[in-house]
Amino acid sequence: QVQLVESGGGLVQPGGSLRLSCAASGFTFSNYGMRWYRQPPGKERELVAGISAAGGSATYADSVKGRFTISRDNAKNMVYLQMSSLRAEGTAVYYCYSRNGAWGQGTQVTVSS
């Protein structure tokens, strides 16, 4: 069945970096664009970044431009989110999403000193 499994979350200090990974299975990964969303405590889920099926095009929320990088490896069925210069407002559950409608279970990122 279609499955997305995130990993790489954790506690990081402000200004630090973290790389999230999402392993996809159960569908033809290279056919679908992928996205990362996040949901801060008490707030709605928001789009963070997206990448095209072939990986040639990426888009970002204004709040993360220049600090976050989305990438994918179609040979490994993986999508990544490299996060740098993290801020306290980056504390959230981060979700992987496939354009075929599948969601991962989320991974917690906490930015705190």
N, C-alpha and C positions, 0 to 999 in steps of 0.2 A: 504494500500500500504506500501511498504518497507520505513521505515523512521528511521533516526538517528538524534537525537537532543542533541547537546553538551551544557554544562553549566559549570559555575565555573570560567570562565576567569575574568580578571580584572587587576588592577595595583598593583604591588608588588615591594618592594624594593629589590635591590641586596642582595643575601643571604637568602631571604625569601622563603616561601613555598606556594604552591597552589595545590588544588586538582581539576582536571577536571573530569566531569562526562559525560557519553554518554548514553542516553536512546534509546533502540532499540525497534522497533515494526514492525509488518507486515511480519515477517518471523520467522522461528524456530531458535532462537538466539543460542541455545546450539549446533547447527550443524556447526557453522562457526567460524573460527579464526577471530580475530579483531585486528585492528592496530590503532595507533595514528600517524598522520603526522603533520608537521608544515610547514608554509610558511612565512619566514621572509620578511620584506619589500624589494621589488625589487629583490627578489631571488626566486629560484625554490622551489617547495614543496619537502620536504625531510621526509623520514621515521624516526620516533622517537623510536617506540616500537611496538612489536606485541605479541599476546598471543594466544595460541592454543584454540581450541573449548572447551575443558574440563577445561582449565585453568592450566594445569600441566606444560606447557612450555612457557617461555617468552624469547624474544630477545630484544636487545637494540642497538641503535646507539652508537658508541664509545664515542660520545660527551656527552652522558647523563648517561652512565653506572655508577652505584654507587650513583646517585643522583635522578633518576626517577624510579618509580615502576608502572608497569601496572598490573591491576587486573580486575577480572570480577566476577559478581554474576549472575549465570545463572537462579536462581530462580526469580530474579528481572529484567532480561534482561538489565543489566547495565554493562558498562565497565568504568574503572576509570584510571586516570593517576595522581599519586601522584608525585609532583615535589618539590624537595628540593634544597637548595643551588643554587637558581636561579641566572643566570648571565644576563648581558645586552643582550647577543646574543640569549637569550631565548625569546626575544620579537618577536612574530609571531602570525599568526592566526593558531590555532590548530584545526585539523580536525579528526573526528572519521571515520573509514573506516571498512566496513565488507567485508570479503572475497567472498561474493556473488556480490560484485561490487558496493555496496551502499556507498554514502558519506553523511556526515552531512554538515550543513551549515557553521560550524566553530565557534570558540569562540576566541576572542582577548585576548592575554596575553601580558602585557607590563611590562617589568622589568626596573625600573628607580627609582632614588632617587629624 
